[in-house]
Amino acid sequence: MSKEKIAITLDERFVGELDRLVDKHVFQSRSQAIQEAVSEKLLRIKRTRLAEESAKLEPAFERKISDEGFTEDMQQWPEY
């Protein structure tokens, strides 16, 4: 995956915490720490969005639709 350089501005306390983690070899660099943090946040947002969309589903209606489709499929299968 290609990478792109960006400039960000952080509070001094965050930079200090990042530097301590780099010094402790938790991360190889500030960039790695920030990249992992952004990646985790984006994943959480995707999961939350999926959960919100799933909550909109009506289980009884979804079951009815799936049962109808399954019944039609069963009728098309040959007898053995």
C-alpha atoms as a printed R data frame, in Angstrom:
   type eleno elety resid chain resno       x       y      z
1  ATOM     1    CA   MET     A     1   0.000   0.000  0.000
2  ATOM     2    CA   SER     A     2   1.394   3.384 -0.910
3  ATOM     3    CA   LYS     A     3   1.742   6.036  1.726
4  ATOM     4    CA   GLU     A     4   1.218   9.754  1.641
5  ATOM     5    CA   LYS     A     5   2.839  12.345  3.845
6  ATOM     6    CA   ILE     A     6   0.581  14.714  5.750
7  ATOM     7    CA   ALA     A     7   1.159  17.385  8.355
8  ATOM     8    CA   ILE     A     8  -0.831  17.345 11.588
9  ATOM     9    CA   THR     A     9  -0.967  19.521 14.666
10 ATOM    10    CA   LEU     A    10  -1.225  17.901 18.101
11 ATOM    11    CA   ASP     A    11  -1.349  19.189 21.643
12 ATOM    12    CA   GLU     A    12   2.067  19.108 23.313
13 ATOM    13    CA   ARG     A    13   0.896  16.541 25.850
14 ATOM    14    CA   PHE     A    14   0.011  14.088 23.061
15 ATOM    15    CA   VAL     A    15   3.385  14.594 21.422
16 ATOM    16    CA   GLY     A    16   5.051  13.945 24.769
17 ATOM    17    CA   GLU     A    17   3.076  10.741 25.264
18 ATOM    18    CA   LEU     A    18   3.904   9.600 21.731
19 ATOM    19    CA   ASP     A    19   7.589  10.263 22.324
20 ATOM    20    CA   ARG     A    20   7.532   8.248 25.559
21 ATOM    21    CA   LEU     A    21   5.951   5.303 23.728
22 ATOM    22    CA   VAL     A    22   8.566   5.538 20.980
23 ATOM    23    CA   ASP     A    23  11.336   5.699 23.611
24 ATOM    24    CA   LYS     A    24   9.902   2.556 25.250
25 ATOM    25    CA   HIS     A    25   9.909   0.860 21.811
26 ATOM    26    CA   VAL     A    26   6.136   0.419 21.824
27 ATOM    27    CA   PHE     A    27   6.196   2.062 18.387
28 ATOM    28    CA   GLN     A    28   9.078   2.532 15.971
29 ATOM    29    CA   SER     A    29   8.151   6.155 15.327
30 ATOM    30    CA   ARG     A    30   5.557   8.838 15.869
31 ATOM    31    CA   SER     A    31   4.271   8.111 12.382
32 ATOM    32    CA   GLN     A    32   3.678   4.453 13.179
33 ATOM    33    CA   ALA     A    33   1.843   5.336 16.396
34 ATOM    34    CA   ILE     A    34  -0.400   7.845 14.650
35 ATOM    35    CA   GLN     A    35  -1.026   5.509 11.717
36 ATOM    36    CA   GLU     A    36  -2.120   2.706 14.069
37 ATOM    37    CA   ALA     A    37  -4.330   5.078 16.068
38 ATOM    38    CA   VAL     A    38  -6.063   6.349 12.931
39 ATOM    39    CA   SER     A    39  -6.485   2.810 11.624
40 ATOM    40    CA   GLU     A    40  -8.079   1.635 14.887
41 ATOM    41    CA   LYS     A    41 -10.400   4.650 15.001
42 ATOM    42    CA   LEU     A    42 -11.569   4.123 11.417
43 ATOM    43    CA   LEU     A    43 -12.228   0.442 12.154
44 ATOM    44    CA   ARG     A    44 -14.293   1.380 15.225
45 ATOM    45    CA   ILE     A    45 -16.310   3.844 13.154
46 ATOM    46    CA   LYS     A    46 -17.013   1.147 10.538
47 ATOM    47    CA   ARG     A    47 -18.101  -1.321 13.231
48 ATOM    48    CA   THR     A    48 -20.360   1.269 14.851
49 ATOM    49    CA   ARG     A    49 -21.910   2.118 11.506
50 ATOM    50    CA   LEU     A    50 -22.539  -1.567 10.770
51 ATOM    51    CA   ALA     A    51 -24.145  -2.005 14.193
52 ATOM    52    CA   GLU     A    52 -26.353   1.041 13.617
53 ATOM    53    CA   GLU     A    53 -27.452  -0.243 10.206
54 ATOM    54    CA   SER     A    54 -28.069  -3.728 11.605
55 ATOM    55    CA   ALA     A    55 -30.222  -2.265 14.382
56 ATOM    56    CA   LYS     A    56 -32.528  -0.841 11.713
57 ATOM    57    CA   LEU     A    57 -33.390  -4.324 10.463
58 ATOM    58    CA   GLU     A    58 -36.673  -5.874 11.495
59 ATOM    59    CA   PRO     A    59 -35.912  -9.498 12.445
60 ATOM    60    CA   ALA     A    60 -39.413 -10.813 11.625
61 ATOM    61    CA   PHE     A    61 -39.409  -9.176  8.195
62 ATOM    62    CA   GLU     A    62 -35.858 -10.337  7.413
63 ATOM    63    CA   ARG     A    63 -36.761 -13.890  8.469
64 ATOM    64    CA   LYS     A    64 -39.838 -13.854  6.242
65 ATOM    65    CA   ILE     A    65 -37.787 -12.711  3.246
66 ATOM    66    CA   SER     A    66 -35.095 -15.318  3.838
67 ATOM    67    CA   ASP     A    67 -37.671 -18.093  4.282
68 ATOM    68    CA   GLU     A    68 -39.383 -17.112  1.024
69 ATOM    69    CA   GLY     A    69 -36.119 -17.199 -0.872
70 ATOM    70    CA   PHE     A    70 -35.156 -20.521  0.644
71 ATOM    71    CA   THR     A    71 -38.511 -22.088 -0.246
72 ATOM    72    CA   GLU     A    72 -38.171 -20.983 -3.870
73 ATOM    73    CA   ASP     A    73 -34.634 -22.381 -4.008
74 ATOM    74    CA   MET     A    74 -35.775 -25.708 -2.576
75 ATOM    75    CA   GLN     A    75 -38.444 -26.033 -5.260
76 ATOM    76    CA   GLN     A    76 -35.830 -25.587 -7.990
77 ATOM    77    CA   TRP     A    77 -33.559 -28.346 -6.685
78 ATOM    78    CA   PRO     A    78 -33.963 -31.751 -8.325
79 ATOM    79    CA   GLU     A    79 -35.169 -34.747 -6.319
80 ATOM    80    CA   TYR     A    80 -32.569 -37.406 -5.553
